[in-house]
Amino acid sequence: MASAKDQFGETSGKPIRCRAAVARKPGEPLVIEEVIVAPPKSGEVRIKIICTSLCFSDVTFWKLKDPPAFYPRILGHESVGVVETVGEGVDGFAEGDVVIPVFVSECAECADCKSNKSNLCSTYPFKVSPWMHDGSSRFTDLNGETIYHFLSVSSFTEYTVVHVANITRVDRTVPPDRVCLLSCGVSTGVGAAWRSANVEAGSTVAIFGLGSIGLAVAEGSRLCGARRIIGIDVNPDKFEIAKSFGVTDFVDSSNVGDKSVSQIINEMTGGGADYCFECVGKAFLVEEAFACCRKGWGKTIVVGVDKPGARISFSSSEVLHLGKTIQGSLFGGLKPKSDIPILIKRYIDKELELDKFVTHESSDEEQGGEKKKKKKGLKKEKSSGEKEEGTGATEKYDDIPVPEPDRKKGLLDKIKEKLPSGKTTDEVAVPPQKPEIVDCGATVVGKEKKGLLNKIKQIIPGYNARSADENGKEACN
Ligand code: CXF
């Protein structure tokens, strides 16, 4: 069994050259190319990514033309990895630790981190920034050009650098291809019901949008003991799958005649749902959700990500007279370092059903399309509680083309063609002040059912897959 030292001794502390999927232009195919990942600075760790998944916020930012979008950028923020190098001044993390990066930080020391009313750290505040917290980047391309970060994570790469305030250590025996989902989507949805709304047993819940976040809200509401969970989506096919997440009633918002969805929910519930969740990312749906949460105690939770600058409007008398609450929920209101372990325990105890959120799995080779084995399912469809402007259709994003890894097609030859004449790749790739760059082209983002265990064993020193029950004991102690 390789120790962390054996495994990472060669690369630790040196710049690494590895593959990444780089968003170079808005809406254009990600380019699989070699990048240089600098060693971590003070308070940071460099992570080898084991698994990463696609969240709709990646797609939203991939399409954006203007700031907060920046190019070239490494997107991806839902992942799990293993610490390869620990930066200066880092306590409590060691090479070989399995960690979940999260876009929300937790310094554990500021007033917000100490309060049980907030998960919004003030020391490292959440920003949709193109930089690390210190305002610089750890990524460059082979021409020495800066590549921007995304949401403090940037996981569409073999290696990334993340601040310790943005990582949570997890037991090395937990299955990485499941707990990866706790890095954003499932935690966000389950947390929105559990921590932000604090759904009570017996309540009625309305969920606008049955994409993976909406279904995770249903899962969280089910775990909290909600009695009635109403799902709203433009795609009626979602209802069947949603039932297994606890959704009891369905409203097809593409087929409501001259009524509004809020009218229908108000009628169905005799005055409004106790908790309404907007999981699509449309300001007008927040207004609809607010309009059908119960007067006096109804809570509307905003989970969806709308375009920058989108505004919500309510009449002030409606707010005053009806006594309802509206609340934003970033990462489901969860404090990553304390709440992710709780969710893992609930998964191990077979309460939180993570498996049903997995609909697509692919290995690094498959990212290119050659051996593509796509399965239809939740993760590839954007869900919408209302029609997309103009189209009336549930938008698919099967259209994000990820090309065959260039490595297979002779990436270095291609790069040479693009180099200023007379230069070699090494002259361009190696920053003069950092002469040693370790080439780490190996396993890349993604996962593969067959042989996954072997790959994980290579990546996580000492990984020991046991039965879920055994894992559970270990993970929860
Ligand atoms: C979002 C929340 C708002 C900013 C981008 C990330 N969450 C999950 O994708």
Residues whose N, C-alpha, C, O or C-beta is under 5 A from the ligand:
A	BS01	CXF	C55 S57 C184 V305
